[in-house]
Amino acid sequence: MKVNTDAWRWRDVYRWLLGLRWPQFAVFVGTLYIALNLLFAALYSLQQGSIAGSTGGHWFFDCFFFSVQTLATVGYGHMYPQTLYGHIVTTVEIMSGIFLLAVMTGLIFVRFSRPSARVVFSNSIVIAPLNGKPTLMVRVGNENQHSMVEAEFRIMFSRDEPLLEGGDFRYFYVLKLHFDRLTVFPAALTLRHTIDEASPLFGATPKSLESSRVLFIVSVVGIDPVIAAAVQTQKDYSWRDVQFGHRFVEIYTEHGGGRLTVDYGRLHDTEQMDFAVHTNGYDESSTAK
């Protein structure tokens, strides 16, 4: 939670609306529409007889449904304002309806036209030997039917470290990956960082990760070739999401002729290693399932 920040601004509402999921956005629009009609229905009902053609039995309901017609500029012709007060409220409501329609049309267009990365991240980070060296690995998959181009990958690692003056300070490191850029990102791949003497993770143990409140931030940035727009997504991992002595299971199946099938249902699955990993300060032995 942020405190002592700048005052709330109208621009924040726009960002908040764009950040809502579609069901939440639909609920917001529906609630706003009903609330606005209830407001104008209450205004019409303040003067009995301001609307001609009402049934007379349910005055507030007549005002509400007249407001619905007016806000949408439908005007069936059965009910209409017949007093100066009614005409004034109707004018204000029509102007409000035009403004609301313009705003909602713009929001819906932006939400539909905004590209989505549709990148899925593995539920956990694994640390296991690769070519005899302990390696941190994260699996990412492109769920789009088309490939992402000019994709860039990054893993940022942060932890608390003690200071000579006392207390802790939060440090941030960008982990060096085996590859951090691809011209084409078609399906699923594994990001890898070798934990050697130059790595900030050298000698890390589950206990040391917990005590230093470790956090990993994995990000993917690329270009959607269909609409030629940049997309970005990320996922955060805490020390609880790190599995020592595990590796990701194989998700590619070859069918001959160079054809491969990717099983996204197993993207998060891991398996234990059947031999020990020895690093400075870490000795993890595990048996295969």
Backbone as CSV, one residue per row, in Angstrom:
resi,resn,N_x,N_y,N_z,CA_x,CA_y,CA_z,C_x,C_y,C_z
1,MET,0.845,-1.184,0.000,0.000,0.000,0.000,0.885,1.239,0.000
2,LYS,0.495,2.240,-0.800,1.260,3.474,-0.906,0.587,4.561,-0.077
3,VAL,1.395,5.286,0.674,0.890,6.392,1.480,1.680,7.648,1.139
4,ASN,1.058,8.808,1.453,1.695,10.118,1.229,2.090,10.337,-0.228
5,THR,1.265,9.818,-1.146,1.507,10.046,-2.567,0.726,11.266,-3.025
6,ASP,0.860,11.613,-4.318,0.113,12.737,-4.871,-1.377,12.482,-4.778
7,ALA,-2.150,13.532,-4.847,-3.605,13.420,-4.771,-4.141,12.585,-5.929
8,TRP,-5.301,11.989,-5.688,-5.947,11.168,-6.712,-6.300,12.024,-7.918
9,ARG,-6.099,11.475,-9.120,-6.350,12.217,-10.348,-7.349,11.472,-11.210
10,TRP,-8.063,12.253,-12.043,-9.050,11.642,-12.933,-8.398,10.659,-13.895
11,ARG,-7.143,10.926,-14.252,-6.451,10.029,-15.172,-6.311,8.630,-14.587
12,ASP,-6.285,8.531,-13.267,-6.170,7.228,-12.621,-7.402,6.361,-12.872
13,VAL,-8.569,6.996,-13.046,-9.792,6.241,-13.333,-9.671,5.527,-14.675
14,TYR,-9.099,6.223,-15.652,-8.914,5.628,-16.985,-8.021,4.390,-16.900
15,ARG,-6.906,4.487,-16.176,-6.014,3.339,-16.023,-6.703,2.211,-15.258
16,TRP,-7.485,2.591,-14.249,-8.183,1.577,-13.457,-9.206,0.826,-14.303
17,LEU,-9.939,1.546,-15.143,-10.940,0.901,-16.003,-10.282,-0.021,-17.023
18,LEU,-9.141,0.388,-17.577,-8.447,-0.459,-18.542,-7.851,-1.690,-17.873
19,GLY,-7.567,-1.596,-16.583,-6.982,-2.727,-15.868,-7.988,-3.755,-15.405
20,LEU,-9.288,-3.440,-15.472,-10.301,-4.395,-15.038,-10.414,-5.559,-16.015
21,ARG,-10.721,-6.737,-15.481,-11.039,-7.873,-16.353,-12.407,-7.635,-16.986
22,TRP,-12.675,-8.341,-18.093,-13.917,-8.105,-18.823,-15.166,-8.306,-17.963
23,PRO,-15.272,-9.357,-17.149,-16.458,-9.474,-16.278,-16.596,-8.307,-15.313
24,GLN,-15.471,-7.863,-14.749,-15.514,-6.717,-13.843,-15.928,-5.450,-14.588
25,PHE,-15.416,-5.280,-15.802,-15.769,-4.112,-16.596,-17.256,-4.120,-16.936
26,ALA,-17.810,-5.285,-17.275,-19.234,-5.389,-17.596,-20.095,-5.060,-16.378
27,VAL,-19.677,-5.527,-15.205,-20.410,-5.215,-13.978,-20.357,-3.719,-13.691
28,PHE,-19.199,-3.101,-13.909,-19.063,-1.666,-13.687,-19.981,-0.878,-14.610
29,VAL,-19.989,-1.213,-15.905,-20.828,-0.493,-16.867,-22.303,-0.670,-16.520
30,GLY,-22.694,-1.915,-16.198,-24.089,-2.160,-15.834,-24.502,-1.401,-14.586
31,THR,-23.635,-1.390,-13.580,-23.934,-0.668,-12.341,-24.048,0.832,-12.585
32,LEU,-23.126,1.370,-13.379,-23.159,2.798,-13.696,-24.424,3.161,-14.467
33,TYR,-24.819,2.305,-15.409,-26.010,2.564,-16.226,-27.269,2.589,-15.358
34,ILE,-27.418,1.609,-14.489,-28.600,1.542,-13.623,-28.605,2.700,-12.630
35,ALA,-27.425,3.000,-12.048,-27.346,4.090,-11.075,-27.702,5.427,-11.720
36,LEU,-27.246,5.647,-12.946,-27.539,6.913,-13.624,-29.031,7.037,-13.916
37,ASN,-29.644,5.941,-14.335,-31.080,5.972,-14.597,-31.886,6.154,-13.317
38,LEU,-31.430,5.554,-12.230,-32.108,5.749,-10.946,-32.010,7.200,-10.495
39,LEU,-30.849,7.822,-10.735,-30.669,9.219,-10.370,-31.635,10.115,-11.116
40,PHE,-31.723,9.957,-12.444,-32.624,10.810,-13.223,-34.086,10.463,-12.959
41,ALA,-34.373,9.204,-12.658,-35.746,8.845,-12.288,-36.158,9.562,-11.015
42,ALA,-35.228,9.660,-10.070,-35.522,10.393,-8.836,-35.756,11.868,-9.116
43,LEU,-34.985,12.447,-10.056,-35.172,13.852,-10.398,-36.529,14.080,-11.059
44,TYR,-36.922,13.193,-11.977,-38.233,13.337,-12.616,-39.358,13.210,-11.600
45,SER,-39.186,12.303,-10.654,-40.268,12.034,-9.694,-40.464,13.173,-8.703
46,LEU,-39.504,14.114,-8.644,-39.659,15.231,-7.714,-40.840,16.123,-8.094
47,GLN,-41.193,16.160,-9.370,-42.348,16.964,-9.809,-43.391,16.038,-10.445
48,GLN,-44.464,15.821,-9.749,-45.539,14.966,-10.262,-46.110,15.565,-11.536
49,GLY,-46.204,14.768,-12.562,-46.777,15.243,-13.819,-45.771,15.871,-14.751
50,SER,-44.478,15.777,-14.429,-43.478,16.340,-15.337,-43.356,15.541,-16.621
51,ILE,-43.846,14.296,-16.595,-43.803,13.421,-17.772,-45.224,13.091,-18.181
52,ALA,-45.538,13.318,-19.433,-46.861,12.986,-19.958,-46.878,11.561,-20.467
53,GLY,-48.056,10.921,-20.381,-48.212,9.576,-20.905,-47.877,8.483,-19.915
54,SER,-47.670,8.818,-18.651,-47.363,7.794,-17.652,-48.613,7.010,-17.316
55,THR,-48.421,5.816,-16.785,-49.551,4.953,-16.436,-50.283,5.464,-15.210
56,GLY,-49.574,6.191,-14.356,-50.198,6.746,-13.173,-50.195,5.824,-11.982
57,GLY,-50.030,4.525,-12.218,-50.054,3.576,-11.112,-48.717,3.445,-10.412
58,HIS,-47.637,3.487,-11.170,-46.290,3.343,-10.621,-45.454,4.506,-11.150
59,TRP,-45.563,5.645,-10.471,-44.938,6.870,-10.965,-43.415,6.744,-11.053
60,PHE,-42.783,6.163,-10.036,-41.314,6.077,-10.065,-40.852,5.137,-11.172
61,PHE,-41.553,4.003,-11.371,-41.177,3.088,-12.451,-41.335,3.749,-13.811
62,ASP,-42.408,4.549,-13.957,-42.571,5.285,-15.215,-41.405,6.258,-15.434
63,CYS,-40.986,6.919,-14.371,-39.847,7.834,-14.474,-38.569,7.085,-14.824
64,PHE,-38.404,5.893,-14.237,-37.191,5.119,-14.503,-37.131,4.691,-15.969
65,PHE,-38.207,4.139,-16.484,-38.180,3.653,-17.863,-38.181,4.806,-18.869
66,PHE,-38.763,5.948,-18.481,-38.627,7.126,-19.341,-37.169,7.583,-19.383
67,SER,-36.471,7.476,-18.229,-35.057,7.813,-18.186,-34.242,6.877,-19.075
68,VAL,-34.579,5.588,-19.081,-33.877,4.635,-19.942,-34.023,5.029,-21.403
69,GLN,-35.243,5.400,-21.797,-35.474,5.805,-23.182,-34.731,7.097,-23.516
70,THR,-34.744,8.028,-22.590,-34.105,9.326,-22.834,-32.587,9.195,-22.891
71,LEU,-32.018,8.404,-21.952,-30.562,8.252,-21.916,-30.045,7.626,-23.199
72,ALA,-30.840,6.724,-23.784,-30.440,6.079,-25.033,-30.911,6.846,-26.254
73,THR,-31.580,7.987,-26.043,-32.163,8.819,-27.126,-33.057,7.992,-28.037
74,VAL,-33.803,7.050,-27.429,-34.728,6.219,-28.218,-36.014,6.986,-28.465
75,GLY,-36.720,7.332,-27.381,-37.940,8.115,-27.506,-39.032,7.395,-28.269
76,TYR,-39.751,6.487,-27.603,-40.817,5.735,-28.281,-42.018,6.611,-28.609
77,GLY,-42.154,7.756,-27.930,-43.255,8.670,-28.237,-44.427,8.578,-27.300
78,HIS,-44.517,7.501,-26.500,-45.655,7.359,-25.589,-45.515,8.302,-24.400
79,MET,-44.296,8.412,-23.834,-44.036,9.327,-22.725,-43.109,10.436,-23.204
80,TYR,-43.368,11.655,-22.730,-42.550,12.795,-23.116,-42.650,13.856,-22.027
81,PRO,-41.654,14.740,-21.911,-41.724,15.787,-20.878,-42.763,16.831,-21.253
82,GLN,-43.506,17.290,-20.245,-44.569,18.261,-20.531,-44.485,19.519,-19.670
83,THR,-43.467,19.589,-18.832,-43.256,20.797,-18.035,-41.852,21.328,-18.277
84,LEU,-41.629,22.596,-17.875,-40.310,23.190,-18.030,-39.276,22.392,-17.240
85,TYR,-39.651,22.007,-16.035,-38.728,21.202,-15.208,-38.380,19.892,-15.900
86,GLY,-39.397,19.238,-16.479,-39.161,17.979,-17.183,-38.249,18.152,-18.376
87,HIS,-38.417,19.258,-19.123,-37.569,19.510,-20.286,-36.122,19.773,-19.863
88,ILE,-35.942,20.482,-18.742,-34.579,20.772,-18.279,-33.863,19.488,-17.887
89,VAL,-34.545,18.623,-17.108,-33.928,17.360,-16.694,-33.650,16.480,-17.902
90,THR,-34.575,16.478,-18.882,-34.383,15.681,-20.095,-33.168,16.164,-20.876
91,THR,-32.986,17.476,-20.981,-31.830,18.026,-21.694,-30.520,17.595,-21.035
92,VAL,-30.474,17.688,-19.704,-29.272,17.275,-18.983,-29.004,15.792,-19.187
93,GLU,-30.074,14.990,-19.162,-29.887,13.541,-19.310,-29.424,13.174,-20.710
94,ILE,-29.945,13.811,-21.724,-29.516,13.524,-23.097,-28.037,13.868,-23.276
95,MET,-27.618,14.997,-22.727,-26.205,15.358,-22.806,-25.347,14.339,-22.057
96,SER,-25.821,13.883,-20.910,-25.094,12.864,-20.150,-25.012,11.564,-20.921
97,GLY,-26.113,11.200,-21.605,-26.128,9.970,-22.381,-25.149,10.002,-23.544
98,ILE,-25.071,11.146,-24.235,-24.121,11.274,-25.342,-22.694,11.165,-24.831
99,PHE,-22.421,11.820,-23.691,-21.073,11.758,-23.110,-20.744,10.336,-22.663
100,LEU,-21.687,9.670,-22.002,-21.450,8.308,-21.529,-21.211,7.362,-22.704
101,LEU,-21.992,7.505,-23.774,-21.822,6.638,-24.942,-20.444,6.835,-25.570
102,ALA,-19.984,8.096,-25.661,-18.679,8.370,-26.258,-17.555,7.772,-25.410
103,VAL,-17.666,7.941,-24.087,-16.627,7.425,-23.203,-16.584,5.902,-23.242
104,MET,-17.719,5.253,-23.124,-17.759,3.791,-23.113,-17.326,3.203,-24.447
105,THR,-17.685,3.857,-25.543,-17.239,3.382,-26.856,-15.720,3.428,-26.956
106,GLY,-15.133,4.529,-26.468,-13.675,4.636,-26.488,-13.009,3.597,-25.614
107,LEU,-13.556,3.367,-24.412,-12.973,2.374,-23.512,-13.049,0.973,-24.098
108,ILE,-14.198,0.634,-24.670,-14.361,-0.701,-25.250,-13.426,-0.893,-26.438
109,PHE,-13.268,0.151,-27.264,-12.361,0.053,-28.408,-10.923,-0.159,-27.945
110,VAL,-10.498,0.616,-26.928,-9.127,0.475,-26.426,-8.915,-0.918,-25.839
111,ARG,-9.904,-1.434,-25.112,-9.762,-2.755,-24.500,-9.678,-3.853,-25.556
112,PHE,-10.457,-3.705,-26.642,-10.413,-4.703,-27.704,-9.136,-4.597,-28.530
113,SER,-8.671,-3.376,-28.766,-7.506,-3.182,-29.639,-6.191,-3.373,-28.910
114,ARG,-6.217,-3.372,-27.581,-4.972,-3.512,-26.835,-4.438,-4.933,-26.965
115,PRO,-3.192,-5.109,-27.393,-2.651,-6.467,-27.563,-2.395,-7.135,-26.223
116,SER,-2.499,-8.443,-26.213,-2.239,-9.222,-25.013,-1.071,-10.156,-25.270
117,ALA,-0.151,-10.226,-24.310,1.043,-11.050,-24.498,0.702,-12.534,-24.508
118,ARG,-0.235,-12.963,-23.682,-0.634,-14.365,-23.554,0.575,-15.279,-23.363
119,VAL,1.416,-14.894,-22.422,2.584,-15.693,-22.050,2.306,-16.315,-20.697
120,VAL,2.494,-17.621,-20.589,2.267,-18.333,-19.332,3.614,-18.682,-18.716
121,PHE,3.720,-18.497,-17.413,4.948,-18.786,-16.677,4.738,-20.031,-15.818
122,SER,5.795,-20.777,-15.619,5.720,-21.938,-14.737,5.382,-21.492,-13.318
123,ASN,4.729,-22.369,-12.581,4.322,-22.026,-11.213,5.513,-21.903,-10.267
124,SER,6.612,-22.499,-10.625,7.769,-22.504,-9.724,9.061,-22.277,-10.498
125,ILE,10.096,-21.942,-9.749,11.462,-21.867,-10.258,12.201,-23.093,-9.744
126,VAL,12.992,-23.724,-10.587,13.740,-24.900,-10.160,15.232,-24.611,-10.216
127,ILE,15.972,-25.258,-9.332,17.436,-25.201,-9.331,17.939,-26.632,-9.365
128,ALA,18.598,-26.977,-10.454,19.051,-28.343,-10.674,20.315,-28.304,-11.519
129,PRO,21.089,-29.397,-11.528,22.313,-29.405,-12.334,22.008,-29.469,-13.824
130,LEU,22.792,-28.737,-14.596,22.736,-28.769,-16.049,24.171,-28.754,-16.543
131,ASN,24.569,-29.814,-17.229,25.969,-29.989,-17.620,26.899,-29.916,-16.407
132,GLY,26.437,-30.472,-15.311,27.254,-30.549,-14.114,27.315,-29.289,-13.283
133,LYS,26.584,-28.246,-13.685,26.601,-26.996,-12.938,25.192,-26.682,-12.436
134,PRO,25.066,-26.215,-11.187,23.737,-25.843,-10.693,23.180,-24.693,-11.518
135,THR,21.939,-24.833,-11.917,21.332,-23.872,-12.826,19.928,-23.522,-12.364
136,LEU,19.631,-22.251,-12.344,18.273,-21.787,-12.058,17.492,-21.776,-13.365
137,MET,16.262,-22.311,-13.329,15.476,-22.437,-14.549,14.031,-22.003,-14.327
138,VAL,13.492,-21.297,-15.315,12.094,-20.885,-15.339,11.549,-21.209,-16.728
139,ARG,10.364,-21.778,-16.765,9.769,-22.137,-18.066,8.696,-21.113,-18.427
140,VAL,8.709,-20.675,-19.687,7.704,-19.741,-20.206,7.147,-20.307,-21.503
141,GLY,5.869,-20.020,-21.753,5.225,-20.524,-22.957,4.396,-19.450,-23.636
142,ASN,4.429,-19.433,-24.954,3.642,-18.504,-25.751,2.331,-19.185,-26.125
143,GLU,1.208,-18.703,-25.586,-0.093,-19.312,-25.839,-0.775,-18.778,-27.094
144,ASN,-0.210,-17.772,-27.735,-0.782,-17.273,-28.985,-0.591,-18.297,-30.096
145,GLN,-1.482,-18.280,-31.061,-1.372,-19.187,-32.198,-0.249,-18.764,-33.143
146,HIS,0.204,-17.530,-33.026,1.308,-17.050,-33.862,2.512,-16.767,-32.971
147,SER,3.672,-16.721,-33.559,4.898,-16.496,-32.816,5.059,-15.029,-32.443
148,MET,5.665,-14.801,-31.298,6.074,-13.452,-30.914,7.457,-13.198,-31.505
149,VAL,7.714,-11.993,-31.979,8.999,-11.688,-32.602,9.769,-10.694,-31.741
150,GLU,11.098,-10.695,-31.925,12.002,-9.812,-31.185,11.718,-9.876,-29.677
151,ALA,11.646,-11.092,-29.169,11.319,-11.296,-27.759,12.562,-11.108,-26.886
152,GLU,12.393,-10.427,-25.773,13.466,-10.221,-24.804,13.035,-10.792,-23.459
153,PHE,13.979,-11.460,-22.786,13.692,-12.126,-21.519,14.637,-11.591,-20.440
154,ARG,14.098,-11.470,-19.234,14.913,-10.964,-18.138,14.441,-11.582,-16.822
155,ILE,15.406,-11.907,-15.977,15.125,-12.352,-14.616,15.850,-11.417,-13.667
156,MET,15.075,-10.710,-12.860,15.658,-9.828,-11.847,15.551,-10.492,-10.484
157,PHE,16.641,-10.443,-9.755,16.737,-11.111,-8.463,17.005,-10.051,-7.397
158,SER,16.228,-10.075,-6.317,16.430,-9.095,-5.242,16.414,-9.802,-3.891
159,ARG,17.193,-9.256,-2.950,17.259,-9.821,-1.604,17.771,-8.761,-0.637
160,ASP,17.558,-9.013,0.643,18.092,-8.154,1.693,19.507,-8.586,2.026
161,GLU,20.410,-7.619,2.092,21.787,-7.906,2.458,22.211,-6.984,3.599
162,PRO,22.981,-7.508,4.549,23.389,-6.683,5.695,24.393,-5.610,5.290
163,LEU,24.332,-4.480,5.970,25.261,-3.381,5.766,26.284,-3.343,6.897
164,LEU,27.455,-2.801,6.599,28.479,-2.667,7.623,28.027,-1.739,8.754
165,GLU,27.196,-0.754,8.401,26.704,0.181,9.405,25.569,-0.389,10.244
166,GLY,25.135,-1.605,9.870,24.020,-2.213,10.570,22.741,-2.135,9.750
167,GLY,21.856,-3.083,9.969,20.612,-3.110,9.221,20.776,-3.791,7.880
168,ASP,19.694,-3.871,7.143,19.680,-4.522,5.834,19.359,-3.508,4.744
169,PHE,19.821,-3.835,3.546,19.562,-3.005,2.370,19.102,-3.925,1.246
170,ARG,18.099,-3.478,0.488,17.556,-4.287,-0.607,18.412,-4.111,-1.857
171,TYR,19.006,-5.204,-2.334,19.824,-5.184,-3.544,19.076,-5.861,-4.689
172,PHE,19.339,-5.368,-5.890,18.710,-5.910,-7.090,19.799,-6.335,-8.078
173,TYR,19.607,-7.510,-8.664,20.554,-8.046,-9.634,19.785,-8.529,-10.869
174,VAL,20.348,-8.295,-12.030,19.825,-8.861,-13.270,20.643,-10.116,-13.566
175,LEU,20.008,-11.271,-13.512,20.714,-12.534,-13.695,21.097,-12.733,-15.159
176,LYS,22.316,-13.193,-15.375,22.795,-13.468,-16.718,22.202,-14.782,-17.205
177,LEU,21.496,-14.745,-18.325,20.827,-15.917,-18.873,21.650,-16.541,-19.995
178,HIS,21.383,-17.807,-20.268,22.032,-18.465,-21.401,21.686,-17.744,-22.707
179,PHE,20.457,-17.247,-22.779,20.048,-16.376,-23.890,19.000,-15.423,-23.327
180,ASP,19.015,-14.201,-23.766,18.044,-13.219,-23.284,17.268,-12.556,-24.416
181,ARG,17.455,-13.046,-25.639,16.751,-12.475,-26.780,16.569,-13.522,-27.852
182,LEU,15.386,-13.543,-28.467,15.103,-14.446,-29.571,14.413,-13.670,-30.682
183,THR,14.792,-13.962,-31.900,14.113,-13.337,-33.029,12.669,-13.802,-33.119
184,VAL,12.451,-15.091,-32.810,11.108,-15.667,-32.846,10.890,-16.464,-31.573
185,PHE,9.766,-16.253,-30.923,9.369,-16.993,-29.728,8.085,-17.748,-30.074
186,PRO,8.206,-18.989,-30.584,7.030,-19.680,-31.113,6.177,-20.394,-30.075
187,ALA,6.794,-21.134,-29.145,6.010,-21.999,-28.255,6.469,-21.873,-26.816
188,ALA,7.164,-22.885,-26.307,7.606,-22.893,-24.911,9.117,-23.075,-24.855
189,LEU,9.732,-22.468,-23.861,11.172,-22.589,-23.672,11.503,-22.396,-22.198
190,THR,12.748,-22.691,-21.849,13.202,-22.584,-20.468,14.322,-21.554,-20.380
191,LEU,14.139,-20.572,-19.521,15.182,-19.580,-19.258,16.126,-20.154,-18.211
192,ARG,17.439,-20.051,-18.439,18.424,-20.678,-17.557,19.492,-19.670,-17.137
193,HIS,19.870,-19.778,-15.872,20.957,-18.978,-15.306,21.896,-19.905,-14.548
194,THR,23.150,-19.953,-14.974,24.134,-20.815,-14.319,24.594,-20.174,-13.009
195,ILE,24.510,-20.952,-11.934,24.914,-20.460,-10.618,26.383,-20.806,-10.411
196,ASP,27.250,-19.893,-10.832,28.695,-20.081,-10.649,29.218,-19.041,-9.662
197,GLU,30.537,-18.915,-9.572,31.126,-17.989,-8.611,30.741,-16.541,-8.872
198,ALA,30.409,-16.197,-10.119,30.035,-14.825,-10.454,28.557,-14.537,-10.225
199,SER,27.782,-15.560,-9.902,26.346,-15.393,-9.728,26.028,-14.918,-8.314
200,PRO,25.078,-13.999,-8.160,24.664,-13.586,-6.816,23.969,-14.698,-6.047
201,LEU,23.602,-15.772,-6.738,22.958,-16.918,-6.090,23.959,-17.988,-5.663
202,PHE,25.232,-17.740,-5.866,26.238,-18.753,-5.539,26.188,-19.063,-4.037
203,GLY,26.045,-20.335,-3.722,25.973,-20.767,-2.336,24.613,-20.625,-1.700
204,ALA,23.593,-20.318,-2.492,22.255,-20.125,-1.934,21.665,-21.443,-1.454
205,THR,20.936,-21.393,-0.380,20.219,-22.535,0.174,18.776,-22.123,0.415
206,PRO,17.890,-23.087,0.590,16.502,-22.702,0.907,16.411,-21.797,2.126
207,LYS,17.251,-22.054,3.127,17.218,-21.247,4.340,17.726,-19.833,4.085
208,SER,18.779,-19.700,3.295,19.315,-18.366,3.012,18.353,-17.550,2.147
209,LEU,17.644,-18.205,1.233,16.661,-17.485,0.424,15.527,-16.953,1.296
210,GLU,15.109,-17.759,2.261,14.031,-17.328,3.149,14.473,-16.185,4.055
211,SER,15.662,-16.293,4.620,16.128,-15.279,5.562,16.360,-13.927,4.891
212,SER,16.720,-13.927,3.611,16.964,-12.665,2.895,15.745,-12.205,2.085
213,ARG,14.609,-12.863,2.273,13.341,-12.477,1.623,13.531,-12.309,0.109
214,VAL,14.014,-13.362,-0.513,14.350,-13.327,-1.933,13.090,-13.182,-2.784
215,LEU,13.216,-12.407,-3.850,12.146,-12.215,-4.821,12.737,-12.259,-6.221
216,PHE,12.087,-13.024,-7.105,12.479,-13.092,-8.514,11.372,-12.450,-9.348
217,ILE,11.758,-11.644,-10.329,10.811,-11.036,-11.267,11.225,-11.445,-12.674
218,VAL,10.360,-12.215,-13.330,10.629,-12.697,-14.686,9.750,-11.913,-15.647
219,SER,10.348,-11.303,-16.651,9.589,-10.494,-17.601,9.880,-10.932,-19.039
220,VAL,8.868,-10.756,-19.874,8.975,-11.047,-21.304,8.432,-9.843,-22.066
221,VAL,9.217,-9.330,-22.995,8.812,-8.209,-23.844,9.005,-8.633,-25.288
222,GLY,8.020,-8.378,-26.115,8.129,-8.751,-27.525,7.176,-7.940,-28.382
223,ILE,7.088,-8.320,-29.630,6.222,-7.636,-30.591,5.214,-8.629,-31.137
224,ASP,3.944,-8.242,-31.070,2.881,-9.035,-31.685,2.882,-8.733,-33.175
225,PRO,3.233,-9.713,-34.039,3.368,-9.415,-35.468,2.039,-9.157,-36.172
226,VAL,0.927,-9.564,-35.575,-0.369,-9.379,-36.228,-0.752,-7.909,-36.262
227,ILE,-0.583,-7.222,-35.112,-0.932,-5.803,-35.061,0.293,-4.919,-34.920
228,ALA,1.470,-5.514,-34.986,2.739,-4.776,-34.935,2.807,-3.846,-33.733
229,ALA,2.544,-4.411,-32.563,2.569,-3.630,-31.328,3.360,-4.386,-30.272
230,ALA,4.021,-3.634,-29.404,4.812,-4.245,-28.339,3.893,-4.760,-27.233
231,VAL,4.256,-5.897,-26.663,3.519,-6.484,-25.550,4.520,-6.815,-24.444
232,GLN,4.031,-6.809,-23.209,4.899,-7.089,-22.065,4.095,-7.779,-20.982
233,THR,4.736,-8.709,-20.299,4.109,-9.368,-19.160,5.205,-9.827,-18.209
234,GLN,4.825,-10.105,-16.976,5.803,-10.510,-15.980,5.141,-11.369,-14.914
235,LYS,5.973,-12.027,-14.126,5.497,-12.832,-13.007,6.519,-12.749,-11.884
236,ASP,6.018,-12.644,-10.667,6.876,-12.571,-9.496,6.923,-13.927,-8.793
237,TYR,8.101,-14.274,-8.295,8.291,-15.504,-7.521,8.961,-15.132,-6.193
238,SER,8.494,-15.733,-5.128,9.153,-15.561,-3.837,10.034,-16.776,-3.564
239,TRP,10.724,-16.763,-2.436,11.599,-17.887,-2.069,10.792,-19.176,-1.903
240,ARG,9.496,-19.041,-1.604,8.655,-20.229,-1.444,8.450,-20.975,-2.761
241,ASP,8.628,-20.277,-3.892,8.367,-20.879,-5.211,9.602,-21.552,-5.806
242,VAL,10.710,-21.579,-5.076,11.951,-22.163,-5.578,12.050,-23.613,-5.122
243,GLN,12.261,-24.517,-6.077,12.401,-25.945,-5.779,13.842,-26.377,-6.068
244,PHE,14.557,-26.726,-5.027,15.922,-27.226,-5.176,15.896,-28.709,-5.533
245,GLY,16.812,-29.087,-6.414,16.922,-30.490,-6.784,15.810,-30.990,-7.683
246,HIS,15.108,-30.103,-8.378,14.060,-30.468,-9.315,14.382,-29.920,-10.699
247,ARG,13.791,-30.518,-11.700,13.903,-30.025,-13.064,12.544,-30.169,-13.736
248,PHE,12.340,-29.420,-14.801,11.083,-29.485,-15.537,11.035,-30.749,-16.397
249,VAL,9.844,-31.320,-16.492,9.676,-32.511,-17.313,9.639,-32.105,-18.788
250,GLU,9.881,-33.055,-19.662,9.861,-32.802,-21.100,8.421,-32.594,-21.564
251,ILE,8.190,-31.547,-22.361,6.836,-31.277,-22.856,6.751,-31.366,-24.377
252,TYR,7.889,-31.590,-25.048,7.891,-31.717,-26.501,7.834,-33.189,-26.894
253,THR,7.001,-33.497,-27.876,6.900,-34.848,-28.412,7.111,-34.792,-29.917
254,GLU,8.027,-35.619,-30.427,8.321,-35.636,-31.856,7.459,-36.681,-32.543
255,HIS,6.874,-36.296,-33.681,5.992,-37.181,-34.431,6.594,-37.593,-35.769
256,GLY,7.845,-37.261,-35.995,8.477,-37.595,-37.266,8.322,-36.481,-38.273
257,GLY,9.262,-36.411,-39.168,9.227,-35.385,-40.202,9.452,-33.991,-39.655
258,GLY,10.063,-33.894,-38.456,10.324,-32.583,-37.870,9.139,-31.959,-37.168
259,ARG,8.024,-32.698,-37.049,6.825,-32.167,-36.403,6.918,-32.392,-34.897
260,LEU,6.631,-31.340,-34.135,6.683,-31.401,-32.683,5.349,-30.969,-32.097
261,THR,4.990,-31.615,-31.011,3.798,-31.243,-30.253,4.221,-30.758,-28.878
262,VAL,3.645,-29.626,-28.441,3.954,-29.050,-27.128,2.754,-29.249,-26.224
263,ASP,2.969,-29.921,-25.102,1.903,-30.176,-24.141,1.951,-29.102,-23.059
264,TYR,1.115,-28.078,-23.199,1.103,-26.991,-22.223,0.534,-27.442,-20.877
265,GLY,-0.172,-28.564,-20.869,-0.695,-29.088,-19.619,0.399,-29.538,-18.668
266,ARG,1.599,-29.795,-19.186,2.726,-30.234,-18.350,3.769,-29.141,-18.175
267,LEU,3.422,-27.920,-18.537,4.398,-26.840,-18.476,4.884,-26.583,-17.053
268,HIS,4.034,-26.832,-16.065,4.398,-26.571,-14.675,4.982,-27.796,-13.969
269,ASP,4.936,-28.963,-14.604,5.339,-30.196,-13.928,6.852,-30.267,-13.766
270,THR,7.277,-30.751,-12.607,8.699,-30.944,-12.323,8.932,-32.364,-11.826
271,GLU,10.191,-32.759,-11.819,10.575,-34.061,-11.293,11.870,-33.921,-10.506
272,GLN,12.055,-34.789,-9.520,13.264,-34.755,-8.719,14.432,-35.343,-9.486
273,MET,15.627,-34.847,-9.143,16.847,-35.377,-9.736,17.298,-36.602,-8.938
274,ASP,18.063,-37.477,-9.586,18.487,-38.722,-8.947,19.952,-38.697,-8.523
275,PHE,20.520,-37.504,-8.394,21.884,-37.410,-7.900,22.049,-36.107,-7.140
276,ALA,23.128,-36.022,-6.400,23.342,-34.890,-5.508,23.912,-33.709,-6.263
277,VAL,23.570,-32.509,-5.775,24.105,-31.273,-6.307,24.998,-30.668,-5.234
278,HIS,26.236,-30.335,-5.576,27.164,-29.770,-4.611,27.545,-28.360,-5.063
279,THR,27.244,-27.387,-4.231,27.689,-26.023,-4.467,28.216,-25.494,-3.156
280,ASN,28.800,-24.328,-3.203,29.311,-23.709,-1.983,28.145,-23.421,-1.041
281,GLY,28.072,-24.160,0.048,27.031,-23.943,1.014,25.753,-24.679,0.741
282,TYR,25.721,-25.537,-0.275,24.478,-26.227,-0.598,24.802,-27.663,-1.001
283,ASP,24.172,-28.592,-0.337,24.345,-30.007,-0.659,22.969,-30.647,-0.616
284,GLU,22.369,-30.807,-1.761,21.003,-31.314,-1.846,21.019,-32.666,-2.544
285,SER,20.634,-33.692,-1.830,20.553,-35.026,-2.410,19.096,-35.394,-2.544
286,SER,18.750,-35.949,-3.680,17.357,-36.324,-3.901,17.304,-37.594,-4.719
287,THR,16.216,-38.296,-4.578,16.023,-39.551,-5.273,14.902,-39.402,-6.277
288,ALA,15.069,-39.978,-7.440,14.043,-39.882,-8.479,12.778,-40.564,-8.020
289,LYS,11.657,-40.006,-8.493,10.365,-40.583,-8.138,10.215,-41.961,-8.779
